[in-house]
């Protein structure tokens, strides 16, 4: 505690977030596929969201690749604040996470739909989820290379080395 209030240790706060946090979803997550590059899929999704008057935020794998590049993204979690028509964006339903390029999570939790200050809300026009949620999602998606990417993102969060003017 300081005269300015409580100041948590970033690494400890991340540990607590990993242990306690779970995305609040309105619907079960759905799985979608396209052969297009993930950045192109996301741009089509964002365009469709604008058509529908919805908000979207990109998380892992694509979000961390834009913030702290380490691995080639192959699967991306997208948060939306309503039912998003991904078929209109050129994607097709996938049978499960293993066959998907997009995991769609529908939520009204605003903390999942925008990055908190001081982190960038967009990079190259891509709307981003908060880096802490991106870190959580990398770990949730699993895999050894994602664990390494998650550790790099965690380090960038703790040391505040993510460019905030991206």
NUNUMI-823113 format. One record per residue (C-alpha): x, y, z; residue number from 1; residue in one letter. Coordinates in steps of 0.1 Angstrom, whole numbers. Example, Ala and Ser with C-alpha at 12.3 -4.5 7.8 and 13.67 -1.06 7.14 Angstrom:
% NUNUMI-823113
+-------+-------+-------+-----+------+
|  east | north |    up | pos | code |
+-------+-------+-------+-----+------+
|   123 |   -45 |    78 |   1 |    A |
|   137 |   -11 |    71 |   2 |    S |
+-------+-------+-------+-----+------+
% end
This chain:
% NUNUMI-823113
+-------+-------+-------+-----+------+
|  east | north |    up | pos | code |
+-------+-------+-------+-----+------+
|     0 |     0 |     0 |   1 |    X |
|    13 |    35 |    -9 |   2 |    X |
|    -1 |    70 |    -4 |   3 |    X |
|   -16 |    66 |   -39 |   4 |    X |
|   -34 |    34 |   -31 |   5 |    X |
|   -27 |    -3 |   -36 |   6 |    X |
|    -1 |   -13 |   -61 |   7 |    X |
|    -1 |   -49 |   -71 |   8 |    X |
|    28 |   -68 |   -85 |   9 |    X |
|    21 |   -74 |  -122 |  10 |    X |
|    34 |  -110 |  -122 |  11 |    X |
|    14 |  -119 |   -92 |  12 |    X |
|   -17 |  -103 |  -106 |  13 |    X |
|   -13 |  -124 |  -138 |  14 |    X |
|    -9 |  -155 |  -118 |  15 |    X |
|   -42 |  -147 |  -100 |  16 |    X |
|   -59 |  -139 |  -133 |  17 |    X |
|   -48 |  -173 |  -147 |  18 |    X |
|   -62 |  -191 |  -116 |  19 |    X |
|   -95 |  -172 |  -112 |  20 |    X |
|  -106 |  -157 |  -145 |  21 |    X |
|  -128 |  -174 |  -171 |  22 |    X |
|  -145 |  -156 |  -200 |  23 |    X |
|  -182 |  -150 |  -193 |  24 |    X |
|  -199 |  -162 |  -225 |  25 |    X |
|  -235 |  -158 |  -236 |  26 |    X |
|  -233 |  -189 |  -258 |  27 |    X |
|  -210 |  -219 |  -261 |  28 |    X |
|  -180 |  -210 |  -282 |  29 |    X |
|  -183 |  -219 |  -319 |  30 |    X |
|  -157 |  -230 |  -344 |  31 |    X |
|  -152 |  -217 |  -379 |  32 |    X |
|  -128 |  -223 |  -408 |  33 |    X |
|  -114 |  -206 |  -438 |  34 |    X |
|   -83 |  -212 |  -460 |  35 |    X |
|   -75 |  -174 |  -460 |  36 |    X |
|   -47 |  -159 |  -440 |  37 |    X |
|   -59 |  -152 |  -404 |  38 |    X |
|   -54 |  -115 |  -408 |  39 |    X |
|   -77 |  -116 |  -438 |  40 |    X |
|  -102 |  -137 |  -420 |  41 |    X |
|  -102 |  -112 |  -391 |  42 |    X |
|  -107 |   -82 |  -415 |  43 |    X |
|  -137 |   -99 |  -430 |  44 |    X |
|  -150 |  -107 |  -395 |  45 |    X |
|  -145 |   -71 |  -384 |  46 |    X |
|  -163 |   -58 |  -416 |  47 |    X |
|  -192 |   -82 |  -409 |  48 |    X |
|  -194 |   -70 |  -373 |  49 |    X |
|  -196 |   -34 |  -385 |  50 |    X |
|  -225 |   -44 |  -409 |  51 |    X |
|  -243 |   -60 |  -380 |  52 |    X |
|  -235 |   -31 |  -355 |  53 |    X |
|  -214 |   -54 |  -333 |  54 |    X |
|  -181 |   -50 |  -315 |  55 |    X |
|  -153 |   -76 |  -319 |  56 |    X |
|  -119 |   -80 |  -303 |  57 |    X |
|   -91 |  -103 |  -315 |  58 |    X |
|   -72 |  -124 |  -290 |  59 |    X |
|   -48 |  -153 |  -293 |  60 |    X |
|   -31 |  -164 |  -317 |  61 |    X |
|   -34 |  -134 |  -339 |  62 |    X |
|   -34 |  -106 |  -312 |  63 |    X |
|    -2 |  -117 |  -295 |  64 |    X |
|    15 |  -121 |  -330 |  65 |    X |
|     7 |   -84 |  -336 |  66 |    X |
|    19 |   -73 |  -302 |  67 |    X |
|    50 |   -95 |  -295 |  68 |    X |
|    56 |  -116 |  -327 |  69 |    X |
|    69 |  -151 |  -320 |  70 |    X |
|    49 |  -178 |  -338 |  71 |    X |
|    28 |  -180 |  -370 |  72 |    X |
|    -8 |  -178 |  -359 |  73 |    X |
|   -30 |  -207 |  -369 |  74 |    X |
|   -60 |  -204 |  -347 |  75 |    X |
|   -76 |  -172 |  -333 |  76 |    X |
|  -101 |  -164 |  -306 |  77 |    X |
|  -125 |  -136 |  -315 |  78 |    X |
|  -148 |  -121 |  -289 |  79 |    X |
|  -181 |  -105 |  -301 |  80 |    X |
|  -209 |   -87 |  -283 |  81 |    X |
|  -236 |  -104 |  -302 |  82 |    X |
|  -244 |  -133 |  -326 |  83 |    X |
|  -221 |  -127 |  -355 |  84 |    X |
|  -229 |  -142 |  -389 |  85 |    X |
|  -195 |  -157 |  -399 |  86 |    X |
|  -209 |  -174 |  -430 |  87 |    X |
|  -215 |  -139 |  -444 |  88 |    X |
|  -178 |  -132 |  -437 |  89 |    X |
|  -168 |  -162 |  -459 |  90 |    X |
|  -162 |  -188 |  -431 |  91 |    X |
|  -177 |  -222 |  -428 |  92 |    X |
|  -186 |  -241 |  -396 |  93 |    X |
|  -158 |  -264 |  -383 |  94 |    X |
|  -164 |  -296 |  -364 |  95 |    X |
|  -143 |  -285 |  -334 |  96 |    X |
|  -113 |  -266 |  -322 |  97 |    X |
|   -89 |  -289 |  -340 |  98 |    X |
|  -104 |  -282 |  -374 |  99 |    X |
|  -110 |  -244 |  -368 | 100 |    X |
|   -91 |  -213 |  -377 | 101 |    X |
|  -115 |  -191 |  -356 | 102 |    X |
|  -130 |  -197 |  -322 | 103 |    X |
|  -159 |  -173 |  -318 | 104 |    X |
|  -169 |  -164 |  -282 | 105 |    X |
|  -200 |  -143 |  -277 | 106 |    X |
|  -200 |  -121 |  -246 | 107 |    X |
|  -214 |   -89 |  -231 | 108 |    X |
|  -183 |   -85 |  -208 | 109 |    X |
|  -168 |   -53 |  -220 | 110 |    X |
|  -134 |   -62 |  -205 | 111 |    X |
|  -131 |   -89 |  -232 | 112 |    X |
|  -141 |   -65 |  -260 | 113 |    X |
|  -114 |   -38 |  -257 | 114 |    X |
|   -79 |   -34 |  -244 | 115 |    X |
|   -75 |   -15 |  -212 | 116 |    X |
|   -52 |    16 |  -209 | 117 |    X |
|   -23 |    17 |  -216 | 118 |    X |
|   -24 |   -11 |  -241 | 119 |    X |
|   -32 |    -5 |  -278 | 120 |    X |
|   -69 |   -10 |  -288 | 121 |    X |
|   -60 |   -17 |  -324 | 122 |    X |
|   -29 |   -26 |  -345 | 123 |    X |
|   -31 |   -22 |  -383 | 124 |    X |
|   -69 |   -17 |  -379 | 125 |    X |
|   -73 |   -50 |  -360 | 126 |    X |
|   -94 |   -45 |  -328 | 127 |    X |
|   -76 |   -62 |  -299 | 128 |    X |
|   -86 |   -78 |  -267 | 129 |    X |
|   -66 |   -68 |  -237 | 130 |    X |
|   -31 |   -84 |  -237 | 131 |    X |
|   -38 |  -101 |  -203 | 132 |    X |
|   -68 |  -119 |  -219 | 133 |    X |
|   -47 |  -127 |  -250 | 134 |    X |
|   -22 |  -143 |  -226 | 135 |    X |
|   -50 |  -163 |  -209 | 136 |    X |
|   -63 |  -174 |  -243 | 137 |    X |
|   -29 |  -185 |  -255 | 138 |    X |
|   -26 |  -207 |  -225 | 139 |    X |
|   -62 |  -220 |  -230 | 140 |    X |
|   -56 |  -229 |  -266 | 141 |    X |
|   -26 |  -249 |  -255 | 142 |    X |
|     4 |  -264 |  -272 | 143 |    X |
|    41 |  -261 |  -265 | 144 |    X |
|    47 |  -232 |  -290 | 145 |    X |
|    17 |  -213 |  -276 | 146 |    X |
|    32 |  -217 |  -241 | 147 |    X |
|    64 |  -201 |  -252 | 148 |    X |
|    45 |  -173 |  -270 | 149 |    X |
|    24 |  -169 |  -237 | 150 |    X |
|    56 |  -166 |  -217 | 151 |    X |
|    70 |  -139 |  -241 | 152 |    X |
|    37 |  -120 |  -239 | 153 |    X |
|    36 |  -123 |  -201 | 154 |    X |
|    71 |  -109 |  -200 | 155 |    X |
|    61 |   -80 |  -222 | 156 |    X |
|    31 |   -73 |  -200 | 157 |    X |
|    51 |   -74 |  -168 | 158 |    X |
|    79 |   -52 |  -181 | 159 |    X |
|    55 |   -29 |  -200 | 160 |    X |
|    74 |   -34 |  -233 | 161 |    X |
|    44 |   -36 |  -256 | 162 |    X |
|    43 |    -6 |  -278 | 163 |    X |
|    13 |    15 |  -267 | 164 |    X |
|    12 |    37 |  -298 | 165 |    X |
|     9 |     8 |  -323 | 166 |    X |
+-------+-------+-------+-----+------+
% end
